[in-house]
Amino acid sequence: MYQTEHVSRAGKINHDYFLCRFHVEYSEYDAMIEIESGDILRGSLPAKQLKYIQVWSDILKAELLENFISMRSDSKLYKKITPLS
């Protein structure tokens, strides 16, 4: 996995800046999930919901990666991904 360091405006090194990731909101919880591993990079989720998100993201990994890469490029185009229901 491609990983590097990014220094924020505050001068702090942000190691997850270049990790492929997506955001999850559930009730009062908010988390950033790495696409490749399904690990929480930031925030928190209840264990049951995290497991559900990890299974969902594993099934849709290729689409999530494609969207992440597209959004980081100049095109800023993405495909709608079926949400959890």
N, C-alpha and C positions, 0 to 999 in steps of 0.2 A: 504494500500500500504506500502510495506517495504521501509523505508527511514532511513538513518543514515547520519552521518557526515563523511567527508573525509578531512583530512588535506593535502594540497598540499605541494610540496617541498618548496614553498615560505612561508609556515606556515599559509596560508589562509584556512578557512573552506569552503569546496565546498559542499553545501547541495544537489545539483542535481547529484552528482557523481554516486549514486546508483539507481537513477530513471531510469526506462525503457524508452529508448528514441531512436530517429532516427534523422538523419541529412537530411536537405533539401537545395538544391541549386536551385535558380531561378534567372536568369539574374545576376544582381550584388548583389542579396540578398543571405544570408546564415543564416540558423536557425537550432536550435536543438529543437525538438518537443517531449513532453512527450507522450508516447503511450496511457496511461490510460485516460488522460484528453484532449489531443490534444492541450494543452497550449504550448506556446513558452517558453522554458527555457532560451534560449540565442539567440541573433540575432534578425532578423526581416524579415517579408514578407509583401507584399501588402495584404490588407484585403481580396480581392477577391481570391487570391491564397491560403491564409491561410484557408479560408472556404473550398475550394476545397480539400486541404490536409487533413483537419479534417474529411470530409466525407469519403475520400479514406481510411484514417487510421482507422476510425471506422469500415468500412466494412472488412478490413484486420487485425483487431486488434489481433486476435489469432495467425496469421502467424507472425506478427511483434514481438509479445511477445516471440513466440517460437524461432525465429531467435536471438533476443536479449539475451535470456537465453543461447542458444547454443553458441553464440559468447563469452559470459562471462565464459563459462566452458572450460575445457581442450580440448574438441573436436574441437572447432572453425569451426564447420560445419554450413552451413546455406542453406536455400532454396531460389532460386531466386523468388522475389515477382514482380508481374506485375506492371510496373511503370505507372505513369500518362502519358496519351498521349494527 
